[in-house]
Amino acid sequence: MSAFLSSRFEALEPYVPGEQPRDRSYIKLNTNESPYPPSPGAIQSAAQEAQSLRLYPDPEHTELRALLAKKYGLSPAQVSCYNGSDEALMLCFMAYCDKHRPAVFADITYGFYKVFAQVNGVPYRIVPLKDDFTMDVPALMEAEGPLFIANPNAPTGLALSASTIRQIALARPDRIVVVDEAYVDFGGESSVSLLKECPNLIVVQTFSKSRSMAGARLGYALCSEALTGDLNTLRYSINPYNVNRVTLAAGAQMLRDDDYYRACVKKVISAREETARALSEMGFFLTASRANFLFARHDKLCGEVLYKELRQRGILVRHFDKPRISDFVRISVGTPEDMLLLTGAIREILEERQ
């Protein structure tokens, strides 16, 4: 750090994204990207819109918000769009957390939550997951302060039901509950249906995973009109043109191409379940993932060693050198061909260590 950096960032621990190496060609199963491209229509729409890049994009995201509102049975005034769901989450920390309202989240969850709290200079409280990696729902219900829940959770892939989210939201209607549904399309249950009953609820989703647009950076928040107004006040104060023209066009077309997106999700779920069976037969313990990744551990092979062995074979997975989960690897679900190469490589590694 330079001598010019504000002292308030001295202890900041930045988020570490999954590696994006350039030294060779890898099978990338480390950052939960979709193995399938956006729909042909979305690619075409993006290319057409690129001809107008000299012009600013629509700051109100009118077309995209209308399509999202129709999809979820909401008013467009309940929808706001962002440069990735991370921007939406960051604004939630800015808007609703302060020294009197510390952020609350699990110990094993999306790593950005802690960073967002630190960047904004707000305190935070950790609610540890139970020994089986499930959420401690009673503790979440009792905790004071804005609550951030990744559902399905990352990196465990475990999910809470909408009825459980309802209990949590209604337990303390005087505090905000943000449900981060980045992976919900792969088998989770969305909490969008609870918005009318729970005015303190914000549901955040993304186009990065199930809609194959991680490189375009597009996320959105669904909540009451009043909460949308809060988030827009901050967005317009920081970056009113936060989503570019190409991304807006591609996102709108991906929503129209619903059959394409659903077919891709179905293929990912099928590959996930087939790979889970194969890994179980090899002696792995796996959580019951409802995301586009698997969280796996083998008693005879520590997570760091498995990560390094696979990397040497040209396959990237994610290893977290953190308490409670250092023996695990998180494996993004790729194409069926990718997953066969993965399981074949793991068999080789296990055989070499017998």
N, C-alpha and C positions, 0 to 999 in steps of 0.2 A: 504494500500500500504506500501511496505517496504521502508526503507531509501535508498535502493540501486537503486530504479526505477528512470530512467532518468526523469529529471524535465519537459521534453517536453510532458510527458504523464500525468502530474498532473491533467489536466482538462478533460482527456479523459472519455467519457461516453460510455461504451461498449454496443454493441447490446445485447438485451435481447431476446433470442429465446423462442418460445412457450414451455410451461412446458411439461415435460416428466415424470409424476409422477410414483412412484413405490408402493404407499401405498395401491392401490386397482386396480381392473380392471375397466377401463373407456371406454366409446365410445368416441374415439378421433376425434373430429371435430375442432381442434384448430391449426393445423400446415400445413394444405393444402397438406397432403400426399394423395397418391392414396389409395382408399379402396381395390384395387385389386392387387394381386401379379404380379411380372414380368412373362413373358411367361414361360411355362415349358422348352422351349429350352434355354432361357437365364439362368434359374436356373441350368440346366444341364451343360451348357458351363462354368458357374462360378465354379461349383463343379469340373469339369475336370481341369480347369486352376489352381485350388487351389493346385493340385499336384506339381506345379512348382513354388511355392512361394519362394523357396530358390534362385531363379534367379530374377534379376532386370527386370522390365517391359520395353517394347519398349519405349524409350524416345521420339520417333517421332510419336508414336500412328498411325503407318502406315495404318493398316487395318481399324481402325475406321475412320480415316480421309478420306480414299478412299470411304467408304460407305456414309459418310456424304456429301462429294463432289458430289457423284452421285445423292443422294437424292435431293440436292438443285441446281444441274446444275452448279456447280462451279469447279474450279481447287482445288486439294488437298492443294495447296500452299495458298489457301484462308481460310483454316480451321485450327484451333488450339484447343486443348482439355485441360481440366483443372479439378482439384480436386473440383468439384462443380462449378456452375456459379459464386459463390461468389469470387473464385480465379480469374476468368477472369475479373470481375468488379474491384477487388482490383488492378490488374495490369493496367487496364485502368486509374485508378486514379493516379497510380505511373507514368505511361508513359506520360500522357497528361496534368496533372494539376500541377501548381506551383504558386508562388506568383504573377506572371504576368498573369496567366490564371486560375482564380478561377473556381471551379466546380459549376455547376448550376443544381438545381433540385427543384422539387415541395415541398411545405411544408407538404403535406400529401402524402406520398409515401413510398417506401421500406426503412425501418429505417437504413439499413446498409450504405446508401450513405453518411449520415452525419458522421458516424463512420469512413468510409474509408478516408474521407477528413481530419478528426482529426488525425488519425493514421499517415497519410502522411504529416501532418503539412501544409496543403494547405488551403487557404481561400475558402469559398463557399458562394454562393448567393442563396437565396430562392425565388422562384416564386410561390406565393400563388395560390391554386386552386380557381376557381370561386365559388360562393355561392352554385351552384348545383354540386360541386365536379368535374366538368370537367376541363381539362387543359386550361390555359390561353394561347392559341396558339400565338396571337400577341406578348405577353410578352416573350414567349420562343423564338420566331423568332428574337427579338431585343436583347436578352441577350447576353453578351459577355462572352466567356469562354466555356470549354467543357461541353456539355449538356448531362444529364443522364435522360432518360425517361423510366419508367416502363410501358409497353404497352402489355396487359391490366395492369392498375395501381393496386397497392396494398396499402391499403386494400379496395379500392372502387370497383374494378372490372371493371371500365369503360375503354373503349378503343378508341384510335385514329385510323383513317383509314390510309392505306399506302400512300394515296395521301396527307394527312396532314403531315405525317412524311417527305414526299418528299419536301413539301413546307418549312418545318423547316430546313431540311438539306441544301437545296439550297439557303436559305435566307442568310446564312453566310458560304460559302464554305471554309473559312479559319479557322473554328473551328470544333472539333470532336463532333459527335453526337452518343451517345451510346444508343441503344434501347434494353432494358432488356425484352425479350419475354418469361419469365418463364411460363406464363399462356396462351400463344397465341393459343395453340391447342384446347382450350375450347370455341372458338368462336371469337377470334381476327383475325386480318389480318396481316400477317407477312410482314416485310419490306425487306426481303431477295432479292426480285426482283428488289430493288432499288440500289443494290450495284454497278452495272456497271455505273449507272448514277451519283451516289453520292459517290465519293472516300473518303469522310470524314465520312462515316457511318460505324459503327460497330454494328452488331446484335449478341446478346448474348442469348443463349438458354440453357436448362437444361434437364436432364433425370429424375429429381426428381419428377415432377408432373405427366405429362401425360404418361410417360414411367415407372412409378412405381419403380424408383430406388433411392429414397431419401436417403436410408441407404448406398448406394454404392458411392455417391458423384461423379457425372460426369456432367460436363458442357462443353460448346464449344462456340467459337466465330467465326463469319463469317464476312469477310471484304476483303479489297484489299490485294494483296500480300505484299505491302509495310507496311501496318499496322500490318499484321500478323508477319512480320519480327520484328517490334518493340516489340510486345508482347512476341515473342519467345526469343528475346534478354534478356528481364527481367526474363522470366521463366527459361531459362538456367543458369541465374546468381543466382537464388534462389533455385530452386528445379527441376532439369531436369527430374527426375523420379516421376513426380507429380501425375500420375494416375496409380494405382496398376494393376497387371495382371488380377485379378479376375474381377475388374470393367471393364477393357477394353474388356474382353471376353463377359461379360454379355451385355455390351452396343452394341457391334457389332451384337450379336444375336437379341437383341431387335429391331434393325434397320431392320434386315431380317424378323422378325416376325411382319410385318407391319399390317396385318389383325387383329392380336390379339390386338395390341395397339389401333387401330382405334375403335375396338369394345368396349374396356374399356372406351375410351373417349366418345363414344356415350352414354354409360350407365350413365356416370357422368353427362353429359349435360341433359339427360332426368330427372335424379333425382334432379338436380338443378332447372329445370323449374317447376317440380311438387311441390317441397318444397316451391319455391317462390310463387306459387299460394296459397298454404295452409297458408303461413304466411301473405300474403296480405289479405286473408279472415279474419284473426284474427286481422287486423288493423295495421299491420306493414307497414312502408315505407321501400322500398328496392331500391337500385341503380340497374341499368340495367347491372348486372354483366356478363362479358364474360370470367370469370375465373372459377376455380373449387371451388369457395366459394361464399357465399352470405354476403352482408353487410346490416344489418337490424337495424331498430330503432322502438320502440313503444312509443307513447306519454304517456302511463300510466305505463311504466316500464323502469326505467333507465338501461343503459347497464351494470353497475357494479352489480346491484341487479340481473338481469337476468343471468349473468355469474355465480354468486355465487349460485343462486337457482338451476341452471342446474348442477353445479358441485356437489352439495349435492345429486343430483339424479343420479350421475355417468356419466354425459355427459359433456365433455370439449369443450368449444368454446373459442374464443379469445376476450378479452376486452382491449382496449387501453385507458389508462387514460391520454388523451391528448386533448388540446383545439380543438374544432370544432367536434370531433368525440367521445367524452366520453359517449354519449348516445347510441352509436352503439355497436353491437357485430358483429364479423366476424365469419361466420359459414362455416367450410370446408364441402364439399359435400362427404358424405360417401355412403354406399350401400343403396338401397331403404329401407331395414329393419332399418338401422341406422336412416334414415331421418324420418321414421314413428314414431320411439321411441322419436326422438327429438320433432317433432310437437305435439305428445301426451303429453309430459312433459310440453311444453310451454302452451298448453291449460289448463293443471292443474294449473300452476302457475298463469295464468291470472284469472282463475275462483276463486282461493283462494283470489285474491286481489280485487274482485268486492264487 
